């Protein structure tokens, strides 16, 4: 499964990337919006792990471009911010399949990546 992790914290991004790779995923880490868009232009990803607090990045621009390039991409939102705890993120990002509040356990992230990456257009329960 191809996974793009968008995370500006190098240590955290590396942790998530290594954990997902150990589970057999093909993972690319993009710490900026520009790098994420550049990757999305040439690779069809199954899952995006998108930290909405990524520095100098527009979450909506990344998610819109990812969905334009691949309408079936599953987007998993991660944030330490409680602003979207009401679920409104699912209205802003139609391909959002999961929402995790930081700090998260790598196994929890991996479970969502596995579930939504393998199941494609899974509806949110």
C-alpha positions as CSV (number, residue, x, y, z in Angstrom):
1,X,0.0,0.0,0.0
2,X,1.3,3.5,-0.9
3,X,1.1,6.0,2.0
4,X,2.1,9.7,2.0
5,X,2.8,11.1,5.5
6,X,2.6,14.9,5.7
7,X,4.2,16.0,8.9
8,X,6.6,18.9,9.5
9,X,8.0,17.5,12.8
10,X,10.9,15.5,11.4
11,X,11.2,13.1,14.4
12,X,7.4,12.4,14.5
13,X,7.2,12.0,10.7
14,X,10.2,9.6,10.8
15,X,8.6,7.6,13.6
16,X,5.3,7.2,11.8
17,X,7.1,6.4,8.5
18,X,9.3,3.7,10.0
19,X,6.4,2.1,11.8
20,X,4.2,2.0,8.7
21,X,7.2,0.7,6.6
22,X,7.8,-2.1,9.1
23,X,4.2,-3.3,8.5
24,X,4.9,-3.6,4.8
25,X,3.7,-0.2,3.5
26,X,5.5,1.9,0.9
27,X,5.7,5.2,2.7
28,X,7.0,8.6,1.7
29,X,7.4,11.5,4.2
30,X,6.6,15.0,3.0
31,X,7.4,17.7,5.6
32,X,6.0,20.6,3.5
33,X,3.0,21.4,1.3
34,X,5.3,21.8,-1.7
35,X,6.8,18.4,-1.2
36,X,3.4,16.8,-0.7
37,X,2.0,18.4,-3.9
38,X,5.1,17.4,-5.8
39,X,4.7,13.7,-4.7
40,X,1.0,13.7,-5.4
41,X,1.6,14.9,-8.9
42,X,3.5,11.7,-9.8
43,X,2.3,9.0,-7.4
44,X,-1.1,7.6,-6.7
45,X,-1.3,7.0,-3.0
46,X,-3.8,4.8,-1.2
47,X,-3.7,6.8,2.0
48,X,-2.6,10.2,3.2
49,X,-1.7,10.8,6.8
50,X,-2.1,14.5,7.2
51,X,-1.2,16.5,10.3
52,X,-3.3,19.6,10.1
53,X,-0.8,21.5,12.2
54,X,1.9,21.0,9.6
55,X,3.9,24.2,9.3
56,X,3.5,26.3,6.2
57,X,1.0,24.0,4.7
58,X,-2.6,24.4,3.6
59,X,-4.4,21.2,4.6
60,X,-7.3,22.0,2.2
61,X,-5.0,22.5,-0.7
62,X,-3.2,19.2,-0.1
63,X,-6.4,17.3,0.4
64,X,-8.1,18.9,-2.6
65,X,-5.2,18.1,-4.9
66,X,-4.9,14.6,-3.6
67,X,-8.6,14.0,-4.2
68,X,-8.4,15.5,-7.6
69,X,-5.5,13.2,-8.6
70,X,-7.1,10.1,-6.9
71,X,-10.8,10.4,-6.0
72,X,-10.5,7.2,-3.9
73,X,-7.6,8.3,-1.7
74,X,-8.3,7.8,2.1
75,X,-7.2,10.7,4.2
76,X,-6.4,10.3,7.9
77,X,-6.3,13.6,9.8
78,X,-4.0,13.9,12.8
79,X,-4.0,17.0,15.1
80,X,-3.2,18.1,18.6
81,X,-5.8,20.9,18.2
82,X,-9.3,20.4,19.5
83,X,-10.8,22.8,17.0
84,X,-12.2,20.0,14.8
85,X,-13.3,17.7,17.6
86,X,-16.9,18.3,16.6
87,X,-16.4,16.3,13.4
88,X,-16.5,19.3,11.0
89,X,-13.3,18.2,9.4
90,X,-15.3,15.5,7.6
91,X,-17.3,18.2,6.0
92,X,-14.3,20.2,4.9
93,X,-12.3,17.2,3.6
94,X,-14.8,14.7,2.0
95,X,-12.1,12.0,1.7
96,X,-11.3,12.2,5.4
97,X,-11.8,8.7,6.8
98,X,-10.3,9.0,10.3
99,X,-9.4,11.6,12.8
100,X,-6.8,11.0,15.5
101,X,-6.0,13.4,18.3
102,X,-2.3,13.8,19.1
103,X,-0.4,12.3,20.8
104,X,-1.2,9.0,19.1
105,X,0.2,5.5,19.3
106,X,1.9,4.4,16.0
107,X,-0.2,1.2,16.2
108,X,-3.4,3.2,16.3
109,X,-2.3,5.1,13.2
110,X,-1.3,1.9,11.5
111,X,-4.7,0.3,12.2
112,X,-6.5,3.2,10.5
113,X,-4.1,3.1,7.5
114,X,-4.6,-0.6,7.1
115,X,-8.4,-0.4,7.5
116,X,-9.1,2.5,5.2
117,X,-6.2,1.8,2.8
118,X,-7.4,-1.7,2.1
119,X,-11.1,-0.9,2.0
120,X,-11.0,2.0,-0.4
121,X,-14.2,4.1,-0.2
122,X,-15.2,3.0,3.3
123,X,-18.0,5.1,4.8
124,X,-17.4,6.6,8.2
125,X,-19.3,4.8,10.9
